[in-house]
Amino acid sequence: MRQVALVTGASRGIGLAAAEALAQDGFAIALNGLFDDAELHEAVRRVKAHGVPVMAAPFDVSDTTLAAGWLARIEETLGPLTTLVNNAGVGVLQRGDLLDVTEESWDRCLTVNAKALFFLSQAFTRRLLSRTRPETLFHSIVNVTSSNARAVAVQRSEYCASKAAAAMVSMAFAVRLGPENIAVYDVQPGLIATDMTAPVIEMYRKRAADGLTLMPRVGEPADMGGIIATLASGKLPYTTGQVISADAGLLVPRF
């Protein structure tokens, strides 16, 4: 038997890198994207090149009515799920003063980044607990939150609040699922070169080189993919509830 993972937000960026890293470890992969489009199909093609079973799972994670049906469909195609990577997320509609944040932007961030993560994890967990699980297969939830779960970016306050909520969800599920031998991790990326950070990443490259991060560079999606695959493969045994600060030392206190 092989491990089977659903990776949300896997059309590009960190999600696609995670899917490829998991495929390299032998996982069967369901790649989620918001749309059944060329970008998702290309991501599926790339992951299939690693020689594992792969399927597209195009659905809106923020629509909680879809979760149970899609999980069932994935298991019918790939086999029993062992792993959920909650990577799908959105940024703010507009950076700026928190006094100007709209309810639309607040609701969007909290709905996708926290609520969707909670209820997809709930639906996934219910499936796992409804059956006998092979002890030889590692089962886990890996949530991708952000260094902004801890560090304030006042021009993106609603995003920070949503990631802080997601970090607490991670801890809550770790406590609930520890007795079931299901590990839960919170990966908190720092400055990563993705589509979301594209408008500001060159500025952060310079700041990283000047000492903002202890390691003088910004991260790449492949860095995050490797971390996620390491966790999901059970290569950190006897751990759960950990926050992985994947930020090159960005948040290390310094004098």
C-alpha positions as a Markdown table, in Angstrom:
| # | Residue | x | y | z |
|---|---|---|---|---|
| 1 | Met | 0.0 | 0.0 | 0.0 |
| 2 | Arg | 1.1 | 3.5 | -0.7 |
| 3 | Gln | 0.4 | 6.8 | 1.0 |
| 4 | Val | -2.3 | 9.0 | -0.7 |
| 5 | Ala | -2.3 | 12.8 | -0.4 |
| 6 | Leu | -4.7 | 15.6 | -1.2 |
| 7 | Val | -2.8 | 18.8 | -1.7 |
| 8 | Thr | -4.9 | 22.0 | -2.0 |
| 9 | Gly | -3.9 | 25.0 | -4.0 |
| 10 | Ala | -1.6 | 22.7 | -6.0 |
| 11 | Ser | -1.9 | 24.3 | -9.5 |
| 12 | Arg | 1.4 | 26.3 | -8.8 |
| 13 | Gly | 3.7 | 27.6 | -6.2 |
| 14 | Ile | 4.1 | 25.9 | -2.9 |
| 15 | Gly | 1.3 | 23.5 | -3.5 |
| 16 | Leu | 2.7 | 22.2 | -6.7 |
| 17 | Ala | 6.2 | 21.9 | -5.2 |
| 18 | Ala | 4.7 | 19.9 | -2.3 |
| 19 | Ala | 2.9 | 17.6 | -4.7 |
| 20 | Glu | 6.0 | 16.9 | -6.7 |
| 21 | Ala | 8.1 | 16.3 | -3.5 |
| 22 | Leu | 5.4 | 13.9 | -2.2 |
| 23 | Ala | 5.3 | 12.1 | -5.6 |
| 24 | Gln | 9.1 | 11.7 | -5.4 |
| 25 | Asp | 8.5 | 9.9 | -2.1 |
| 26 | Gly | 6.0 | 7.6 | -3.8 |
| 27 | Phe | 2.7 | 9.2 | -2.7 |
| 28 | Ala | -0.3 | 9.0 | -5.0 |
| 29 | Ile | -1.5 | 12.6 | -5.4 |
| 30 | Ala | -4.8 | 14.5 | -5.8 |
| 31 | Leu | -4.0 | 18.0 | -6.9 |
| 32 | Asn | -6.6 | 20.5 | -6.0 |
| 33 | Gly | -7.2 | 23.8 | -7.8 |
| 34 | Leu | -10.0 | 26.3 | -7.9 |
| 35 | Phe | -10.6 | 25.7 | -11.6 |
| 36 | Asp | -10.5 | 22.7 | -14.0 |
| 37 | Asp | -8.2 | 24.7 | -16.2 |
| 38 | Ala | -5.0 | 24.4 | -18.3 |
| 39 | Glu | -2.8 | 25.3 | -15.3 |
| 40 | Leu | -4.2 | 22.5 | -13.1 |
| 41 | His | -3.8 | 20.0 | -16.0 |
| 42 | Glu | -0.2 | 21.1 | -16.5 |
| 43 | Ala | 0.4 | 20.5 | -12.8 |
| 44 | Val | -1.1 | 17.0 | -13.1 |
| 45 | Arg | 1.2 | 16.3 | -16.0 |
| 46 | Arg | 4.3 | 17.4 | -14.1 |
| 47 | Val | 3.4 | 15.3 | -11.1 |
| 48 | Lys | 2.6 | 12.2 | -13.2 |
| 49 | Ala | 6.1 | 12.4 | -14.6 |
| 50 | His | 7.3 | 11.1 | -11.3 |
| 51 | Gly | 5.5 | 7.8 | -12.0 |
| 52 | Val | 2.8 | 7.8 | -9.4 |
| 53 | Pro | -1.0 | 7.8 | -9.7 |
| 54 | Val | -2.3 | 11.3 | -10.0 |
| 55 | Met | -5.7 | 13.0 | -10.4 |
| 56 | Ala | -7.1 | 16.5 | -10.6 |
| 57 | Ala | -9.5 | 17.6 | -7.9 |
| 58 | Pro | -10.9 | 21.0 | -9.1 |
| 59 | Phe | -13.1 | 22.4 | -6.3 |
| 60 | Asp | -13.4 | 25.5 | -4.2 |
| 61 | Val | -12.1 | 24.6 | -0.7 |
| 62 | Ser | -14.2 | 27.4 | 0.7 |
| 63 | Asp | -17.4 | 25.7 | -0.3 |
| 64 | Thr | -17.6 | 23.3 | 2.7 |
| 65 | Thr | -20.5 | 21.3 | 1.1 |
| 66 | Leu | -18.0 | 19.9 | -1.5 |
| 67 | Ala | -15.4 | 18.4 | 0.8 |
| 68 | Ala | -17.0 | 15.1 | 1.6 |
| 69 | Gly | -17.9 | 14.3 | -2.0 |
| 70 | Trp | -14.5 | 15.1 | -3.3 |
| 71 | Leu | -12.7 | 13.1 | -0.6 |
| 72 | Ala | -14.9 | 10.1 | -1.5 |
| 73 | Arg | -14.1 | 10.6 | -5.2 |
| 74 | Ile | -10.4 | 10.8 | -4.5 |
| 75 | Glu | -10.4 | 7.6 | -2.5 |
| 76 | Glu | -12.4 | 5.8 | -5.2 |
| 77 | Thr | -9.7 | 6.7 | -7.7 |
| 78 | Leu | -6.4 | 6.6 | -5.7 |
| 79 | Gly | -7.2 | 4.6 | -2.6 |
| 80 | Pro | -7.6 | 5.5 | 1.1 |
| 81 | Leu | -6.2 | 8.9 | 1.9 |
| 82 | Thr | -3.4 | 9.1 | 4.4 |
| 83 | Thr | -2.4 | 12.8 | 4.1 |
| 84 | Leu | -4.0 | 16.2 | 3.8 |
| 85 | Val | -1.8 | 19.2 | 2.8 |
| 86 | Asn | -3.9 | 22.4 | 3.4 |
| 87 | Asn | -2.0 | 24.8 | 1.2 |
| 88 | Ala | -4.7 | 26.8 | -0.5 |
| 89 | Gly | -4.8 | 30.4 | 0.5 |
| 90 | Val | -5.5 | 34.0 | -0.6 |
| 91 | Gly | -3.9 | 37.3 | 0.1 |
| 92 | Val | -5.6 | 40.7 | 0.8 |
| 93 | Leu | -7.6 | 42.5 | -1.8 |
| 94 | Gln | -5.5 | 45.6 | -1.3 |
| 95 | Arg | -2.5 | 46.4 | 0.9 |
| 96 | Gly | -2.9 | 49.4 | 3.1 |
| 97 | Asp | -3.9 | 50.9 | 6.4 |
| 98 | Leu | -5.9 | 48.5 | 8.6 |
| 99 | Leu | -8.4 | 51.3 | 9.1 |
| 100 | Asp | -9.3 | 50.9 | 5.5 |
| 101 | Val | -9.8 | 47.1 | 5.5 |
| 102 | Thr | -13.1 | 46.1 | 4.0 |
| 103 | Glu | -15.4 | 43.4 | 5.2 |
| 104 | Glu | -15.1 | 41.8 | 1.8 |
| 105 | Ser | -11.3 | 41.4 | 2.2 |
| 106 | Trp | -11.6 | 40.3 | 5.8 |
| 107 | Asp | -14.2 | 37.6 | 5.0 |
| 108 | Arg | -12.3 | 36.4 | 2.0 |
| 109 | Cys | -9.1 | 35.8 | 4.0 |
| 110 | Leu | -10.8 | 34.2 | 7.0 |
| 111 | Thr | -13.0 | 32.0 | 4.8 |
| 112 | Val | -10.3 | 30.6 | 2.6 |
| 113 | Asn | -7.3 | 30.7 | 5.0 |
| 114 | Ala | -9.0 | 29.5 | 8.2 |
| 115 | Lys | -12.6 | 28.3 | 7.8 |
| 116 | Ala | -11.9 | 26.1 | 4.7 |
| 117 | Leu | -8.8 | 24.6 | 6.4 |
| 118 | Phe | -10.8 | 23.7 | 9.5 |
| 119 | Phe | -13.7 | 22.1 | 7.7 |
| 120 | Leu | -11.6 | 20.2 | 5.1 |
| 121 | Ser | -9.5 | 18.9 | 8.0 |
| 122 | Gln | -12.7 | 17.9 | 9.8 |
| 123 | Ala | -14.0 | 16.0 | 6.8 |
| 124 | Phe | -10.7 | 14.3 | 6.2 |
| 125 | Thr | -10.4 | 13.3 | 9.8 |
| 126 | Arg | -13.9 | 11.8 | 9.9 |
| 127 | Arg | -13.0 | 9.5 | 7.0 |
| 128 | Leu | -9.8 | 8.4 | 8.7 |
| 129 | Leu | -11.5 | 7.6 | 12.0 |
| 130 | Ser | -14.3 | 5.7 | 10.3 |
| 131 | Arg | -12.0 | 2.9 | 9.3 |
| 132 | Thr | -9.1 | 0.8 | 10.4 |
| 133 | Arg | -5.8 | 2.3 | 9.3 |
| 134 | Pro | -2.7 | 0.3 | 8.5 |
| 135 | Glu | -0.1 | 0.9 | 11.2 |
| 136 | Thr | 2.6 | 0.8 | 8.5 |
| 137 | Leu | 1.3 | 4.0 | 6.9 |
| 138 | Phe | 2.0 | 7.4 | 8.4 |
| 139 | His | -1.1 | 9.6 | 8.6 |
| 140 | Ser | -1.0 | 13.3 | 8.9 |
| 141 | Ile | -2.3 | 16.8 | 8.2 |
| 142 | Val | 0.2 | 19.4 | 7.1 |
| 143 | Asn | -1.1 | 23.0 | 7.2 |
| 144 | Val | 0.7 | 25.8 | 5.4 |
| 145 | Thr | 0.1 | 29.0 | 7.3 |
| 146 | Ser | 2.6 | 31.8 | 7.4 |
| 147 | Ser | 5.2 | 33.6 | 9.5 |
| 148 | Asn | 2.4 | 36.3 | 9.6 |
| 149 | Ala | 0.6 | 34.0 | 12.0 |
| 150 | Arg | 3.2 | 35.4 | 14.5 |
| 151 | Ala | 4.6 | 38.6 | 12.9 |
| 152 | Val | 2.4 | 41.5 | 12.1 |
| 153 | Ala | 2.3 | 43.1 | 8.7 |
| 154 | Val | 0.0 | 45.9 | 9.4 |
| 155 | Gln | -0.7 | 46.6 | 5.7 |
| 156 | Arg | -2.1 | 43.0 | 5.5 |
| 157 | Ser | -3.7 | 42.8 | 8.8 |
| 158 | Glu | -6.7 | 40.6 | 7.7 |
| 159 | Tyr | -4.3 | 38.1 | 6.2 |
| 160 | Cys | -2.3 | 38.0 | 9.4 |
| 161 | Ala | -5.4 | 37.4 | 11.4 |
| 162 | Ser | -6.5 | 34.5 | 9.1 |
| 163 | Lys | -3.1 | 32.8 | 9.4 |
| 164 | Ala | -3.1 | 33.2 | 13.2 |
| 165 | Ala | -6.5 | 31.5 | 13.2 |
| 166 | Ala | -5.1 | 28.7 | 11.0 |
| 167 | Ala | -2.2 | 28.2 | 13.3 |
| 168 | Met | -4.6 | 27.7 | 16.2 |
| 169 | Val | -6.6 | 25.3 | 14.2 |
| 170 | Ser | -3.5 | 23.3 | 13.6 |
| 171 | Met | -2.8 | 23.1 | 17.4 |
| 172 | Ala | -6.4 | 22.1 | 18.1 |
| 173 | Phe | -6.3 | 19.3 | 15.6 |
| 174 | Ala | -3.0 | 18.1 | 16.9 |
| 175 | Val | -4.5 | 17.8 | 20.4 |
| 176 | Arg | -7.6 | 16.0 | 19.1 |
| 177 | Leu | -5.7 | 13.6 | 16.8 |
| 178 | Gly | -2.7 | 12.7 | 18.9 |
| 179 | Pro | -4.4 | 9.8 | 20.6 |
| 180 | Glu | -5.4 | 8.6 | 17.1 |
| 181 | Asn | -1.8 | 8.5 | 15.9 |
| 182 | Ile | -2.5 | 11.2 | 13.3 |
| 183 | Ala | 0.2 | 13.9 | 13.3 |
| 184 | Val | -0.6 | 17.5 | 12.6 |
| 185 | Tyr | 2.0 | 20.1 | 11.6 |
| 186 | Asp | 2.0 | 23.8 | 10.9 |
| 187 | Val | 4.5 | 25.0 | 8.3 |
| 188 | Gln | 4.9 | 28.8 | 8.5 |
| 189 | Pro | 6.7 | 30.0 | 5.4 |
| 190 | Gly | 8.6 | 33.3 | 5.5 |
| 191 | Leu | 9.6 | 35.2 | 2.4 |
| 192 | Ile | 8.9 | 32.8 | -0.5 |
| 193 | Ala | 9.0 | 33.6 | -4.2 |
| 194 | Thr | 5.4 | 32.9 | -5.4 |
| 195 | Asp | 2.8 | 34.6 | -7.4 |
| 196 | Met | 1.3 | 36.0 | -4.2 |
| 197 | Thr | 4.6 | 37.7 | -3.3 |
| 198 | Ala | 5.6 | 38.7 | -6.8 |
| 199 | Pro | 4.8 | 42.4 | -6.4 |
| 200 | Val | 7.2 | 42.8 | -3.5 |
| 201 | Ile | 9.7 | 39.8 | -3.7 |
| 202 | Glu | 12.5 | 41.8 | -5.3 |
| 203 | Met | 12.5 | 44.3 | -2.5 |
| 204 | Tyr | 12.6 | 41.4 | 0.0 |
| 205 | Arg | 15.4 | 39.7 | -1.9 |
| 206 | Lys | 17.5 | 42.8 | -1.2 |
| 207 | Arg | 16.4 | 43.0 | 2.4 |
| 208 | Ala | 17.2 | 39.3 | 2.9 |
| 209 | Ala | 20.7 | 39.8 | 1.4 |
| 210 | Asp | 21.1 | 42.8 | 3.8 |
| 211 | Gly | 20.3 | 40.7 | 6.8 |
| 212 | Leu | 16.6 | 40.6 | 7.3 |
| 213 | Thr | 16.8 | 36.8 | 7.3 |
| 214 | Leu | 19.7 | 34.9 | 8.9 |
| 215 | Met | 20.2 | 33.0 | 5.7 |
| 216 | Pro | 20.6 | 35.8 | 3.2 |
| 217 | Arg | 18.1 | 34.7 | 0.5 |
| 218 | Val | 14.4 | 34.4 | 0.0 |
| 219 | Gly | 12.9 | 30.9 | -0.2 |
| 220 | Glu | 11.6 | 29.0 | -3.2 |
| 221 | Pro | 8.5 | 26.8 | -3.4 |
| 222 | Ala | 10.8 | 23.7 | -3.7 |
| 223 | Asp | 12.2 | 24.5 | -0.2 |
| 224 | Met | 8.7 | 24.4 | 1.2 |
| 225 | Gly | 7.8 | 21.2 | -0.8 |
| 226 | Gly | 10.8 | 19.4 | 0.7 |
| 227 | Ile | 9.7 | 20.4 | 4.2 |
| 228 | Ile | 6.1 | 19.3 | 3.7 |
| 229 | Ala | 7.2 | 15.9 | 2.2 |
| 230 | Thr | 9.5 | 15.3 | 5.1 |
| 231 | Leu | 6.7 | 15.8 | 7.6 |
| 232 | Ala | 4.1 | 13.9 | 5.6 |
| 233 | Ser | 6.4 | 10.9 | 5.1 |
| 234 | Gly | 6.9 | 10.5 | 8.8 |
| 235 | Lys | 10.6 | 11.3 | 8.7 |
| 236 | Leu | 10.3 | 13.3 | 12.0 |
| 237 | Pro | 8.9 | 10.4 | 14.1 |
| 238 | Tyr | 7.4 | 11.0 | 17.5 |
| 239 | Thr | 6.3 | 14.5 | 16.7 |
| 240 | Thr | 3.0 | 16.3 | 16.3 |
| 241 | Gly | 1.8 | 19.8 | 16.9 |
| 242 | Gln | 5.1 | 21.3 | 15.8 |
| 243 | Val | 5.3 | 24.7 | 14.2 |
| 244 | Ile | 8.0 | 24.7 | 11.5 |
| 245 | Ser | 9.3 | 28.2 | 11.0 |
| 246 | Ala | 10.4 | 27.9 | 7.4 |
| 247 | Asp | 11.7 | 31.4 | 7.2 |
| 248 | Ala | 15.5 | 31.3 | 7.1 |
| 249 | Gly | 15.6 | 32.7 | 10.7 |
| 250 | Leu | 13.4 | 35.7 | 9.9 |
| 251 | Leu | 11.7 | 35.6 | 13.3 |
| 252 | Val | 14.7 | 34.8 | 15.5 |
| 253 | Pro | 14.9 | 37.5 | 18.1 |
| 254 | Arg | 18.1 | 39.6 | 17.7 |
| 255 | Phe | 19.8 | 42.5 | 19.4 |
